[in-house]
């Protein structure tokens, strides 16, 4: 694992790398991002309804194929989402878009 990967692992997407508390909060719900440029980050989905992410998400990143573009992540329909707080599901990398 390189230093960029170590910097991202366990951090919440959207938090700055120098945030004093970039990790998850106990009272929030997260999707773990698997693969691609945001691998290992957690996406805060606390206030999301399942239908808001069933089609996947496009997340802004400078780390993808197109800097300033978006990395695409999709849930797998066969994977159940666990209710409650913490990491409740996984979204898998499916590509990049400008």
Phi and psi in degrees as GROMACS dihedral restraints (atoms count N, CA, C in turn):
[ dihedral_restraints ]
;  ai    aj    ak    al  type     phi  dphi    fc
    3     4     5     6     1   -83.3    20    10
    4     5     6     7     1   176.2    20    10
    6     7     8     9     1   -66.7    20    10
    7     8     9    10     1   -32.8    20    10
    9    10    11    12     1   -64.4    20    10
   10    11    12    13     1   -42.3    20    10
   12    13    14    15     1   -64.8    20    10
   13    14    15    16     1   -40.3    20    10
   15    16    17    18     1   -64.6    20    10
   16    17    18    19     1   -36.2    20    10
   18    19    20    21     1   -63.3    20    10
   19    20    21    22     1   -36.9    20    10
   21    22    23    24     1   -80.8    20    10
   22    23    24    25     1   -35.7    20    10
   24    25    26    27     1   -57.2    20    10
   25    26    27    28     1   127.4    20    10
   27    28    29    30     1    80.1    20    10
   28    29    30    31     1     3.2    20    10
   30    31    32    33     1   -96.8    20    10
   31    32    33    34     1   154.5    20    10
   33    34    35    36     1   -89.5    20    10
   34    35    36    37     1   130.6    20    10
   36    37    38    39     1   -55.8    20    10
   37    38    39    40     1   134.3    20    10
   39    40    41    42     1    97.6    20    10
   40    41    42    43     1   -15.9    20    10
   42    43    44    45     1   -86.8    20    10
   43    44    45    46     1   140.0    20    10
   45    46    47    48     1   -67.9    20    10
   46    47    48    49     1   151.1    20    10
   48    49    50    51     1   -62.6    20    10
   49    50    51    52     1   -25.1    20    10
   51    52    53    54     1   -99.2    20    10
   52    53    54    55     1    10.9    20    10
   54    55    56    57     1   -59.5    20    10
   55    56    57    58     1   132.8    20    10
   57    58    59    60     1   -63.5    20    10
   58    59    60    61     1   -22.0    20    10
   60    61    62    63     1  -137.2    20    10
   61    62    63    64     1    74.7    20    10
   63    64    65    66     1   -80.4    20    10
   64    65    66    67     1    -3.4    20    10
   66    67    68    69     1   -85.3    20    10
   67    68    69    70     1   179.2    20    10
   69    70    71    72     1   -71.1    20    10
   70    71    72    73     1   153.8    20    10
   72    73    74    75     1  -104.1    20    10
   73    74    75    76     1   143.2    20    10
   75    76    77    78     1   -60.4    20    10
   76    77    78    79     1   -30.5    20    10
   78    79    80    81     1   -94.1    20    10
   79    80    81    82     1    11.0    20    10
   81    82    83    84     1  -112.1    20    10
   82    83    84    85     1   164.1    20    10
   84    85    86    87     1  -117.9    20    10
   85    86    87    88     1   138.9    20    10
   87    88    89    90     1  -132.5    20    10
   88    89    90    91     1   152.8    20    10
   90    91    92    93     1  -107.1    20    10
   91    92    93    94     1   133.6    20    10
   93    94    95    96     1   -85.0    20    10
   94    95    96    97     1   129.3    20    10
   96    97    98    99     1   -87.3    20    10
   97    98    99   100     1   125.3    20    10
   99   100   101   102     1  -114.3    20    10
  100   101   102   103     1   123.6    20    10
  102   103   104   105     1    81.2    20    10
  103   104   105   106     1   173.6    20    10
  105   106   107   108     1    68.9    20    10
  106   107   108   109     1  -168.6    20    10
  108   109   110   111     1   -70.2    20    10
  109   110   111   112     1   -18.7    20    10
  111   112   113   114     1  -108.2    20    10
  112   113   114   115     1    18.1    20    10
  114   115   116   117     1   -51.4    20    10
  115   116   117   118     1   129.4    20    10
  117   118   119   120     1    93.9    20    10
  118   119   120   121     1   -14.8    20    10
  120   121   122   123     1   -74.9    20    10
  121   122   123   124     1   157.1    20    10
  123   124   125   126     1  -107.5    20    10
  124   125   126   127     1   137.2    20    10
  126   127   128   129     1  -106.8    20    10
  127   128   129   130     1   121.5    20    10
  129   130   131   132     1   -72.1    20    10
  130   131   132   133     1   114.6    20    10
  132   133   134   135     1  -119.3    20    10
  133   134   135   136     1    23.2    20    10
  135   136   137   138     1   -52.1    20    10
  136   137   138   139     1   -48.0    20    10
  138   139   140   141     1   -98.3    20    10
  139   140   141   142     1    13.0    20    10
  141   142   143   144     1   -88.9    20    10
  142   143   144   145     1   141.5    20    10
  144   145   146   147     1   -85.8    20    10
  145   146   147   148     1   148.2    20    10
  147   148   149   150     1   -51.8    20    10
  148   149   150   151     1   -38.4    20    10
  150   151   152   153     1   -66.3    20    10
  151   152   153   154     1   -17.4    20    10
  153   154   155   156     1   -71.9    20    10
  154   155   156   157     1   -22.7    20    10
  156   157   158   159     1  -121.9    20    10
  157   158   159   160     1    -0.3    20    10
  159   160   161   162     1   -57.9    20    10
  160   161   162   163     1   -31.9    20    10
  162   163   164   165     1   -87.2    20    10
  163   164   165   166     1     1.5    20    10
  165   166   167   168     1    97.1    20    10
  166   167   168   169     1   175.4    20    10
  168   169   170   171     1  -132.3    20    10
  169   170   171   172     1   150.9    20    10
  171   172   173   174     1  -116.9    20    10
  172   173   174   175     1   110.9    20    10
  174   175   176   177     1  -108.0    20    10
  175   176   177   178     1   127.5    20    10
  177   178   179   180     1   -61.0    20    10
  178   179   180   181     1   137.4    20    10
  180   181   182   183     1  -158.8    20    10
  181   182   183   184     1   148.9    20    10
  183   184   185   186     1   -92.7    20    10
  184   185   186   187     1    -4.4    20    10
  186   187   188   189     1   -95.9    20    10
  187   188   189   190     1    -6.2    20    10
  189   190   191   192     1   -82.8    20    10
  190   191   192   193     1  -168.1    20    10
  192   193   194   195     1   -62.0    20    10
  193   194   195   196     1   -35.9    20    10
  195   196   197   198     1  -117.1    20    10
  196   197   198   199     1   104.2    20    10
  198   199   200   201     1   -53.7    20    10
  199   200   201   202     1   131.4    20    10
  201   202   203   204     1    86.4    20    10
  202   203   204   205     1    -0.2    20    10
  204   205   206   207     1   -89.0    20    10
  205   206   207   208     1  -155.8    20    10
  207   208   209   210     1  -130.9    20    10
  208   209   210   211     1   142.2    20    10
  210   211   212   213     1   -97.5    20    10
  211   212   213   214     1   134.0    20    10
  213   214   215   216     1   -99.4    20    10
  214   215   216   217     1   130.6    20    10
  216   217   218   219     1  -131.8    20    10
  217   218   219   220     1   137.3    20    10
  219   220   221   222     1  -129.1    20    10
  220   221   222   223     1   141.9    20    10
  222   223   224   225     1   -75.7    20    10
  223   224   225   226     1   158.0    20    10
  225   226   227   228     1   -99.9    20    10
  226   227   228   229     1   125.4    20    10
  228   229   230   231     1   -57.7    20    10
  229   230   231   232     1   -29.7    20    10
  231   232   233   234     1   -77.8    20    10
  232   233   234   235     1   -11.7    20    10
  234   235   236   237     1   -91.4    20    10
  235   236   237   238     1   125.1    20    10
  237   238   239   240     1   -76.0    20    10
  238   239   240   241     1   150.3    20    10
  240   241   242   243     1   -99.1    20    10
  241   242   243   244     1   128.9    20    10
  243   244   245   246     1   -84.7    20    10
  244   245   246   247     1   129.7    20    10
  246   247   248   249     1   -70.0    20    10
  247   248   249   250     1   156.6    20    10
  249   250   251   252     1   112.5    20    10
  250   251   252   253     1  -162.8    20    10
  252   253   254   255     1  -101.8    20    10
  253   254   255   256     1   166.5    20    10
  255   256   257   258     1    92.4    20    10
  256   257   258   259     1  -161.3    20    10
  258   259   260   261     1   -80.3    20    10
  259   260   261   262     1   110.5    20    10
  261   262   263   264     1  -100.6    20    10
  262   263   264   265     1   -17.3    20    10
  264   265   266   267     1  -159.5    20    10
  265   266   267   268     1   177.0    20    10
  267   268   269   270     1  -126.8    20    10
  268   269   270   271     1   140.9    20    10
  270   271   272   273     1  -115.0    20    10
  271   272   273   274     1   132.3    20    10
  273   274   275   276     1  -105.3    20    10
  274   275   276   277     1   139.1    20    10
  276   277   278   279     1   -61.8    20    10
  277   278   279   280     1   133.8    20    10
  279   280   281   282     1  -128.0    20    10
  280   281   282   283     1    -0.1    20    10
  282   283   284   285     1   144.6    20    10
  283   284   285   286     1  -175.2    20    10
  285   286   287   288     1  -126.1    20    10
  286   287   288   289     1   156.9    20    10
  288   289   290   291     1  -141.1    20    10
  289   290   291   292     1   145.6    20    10
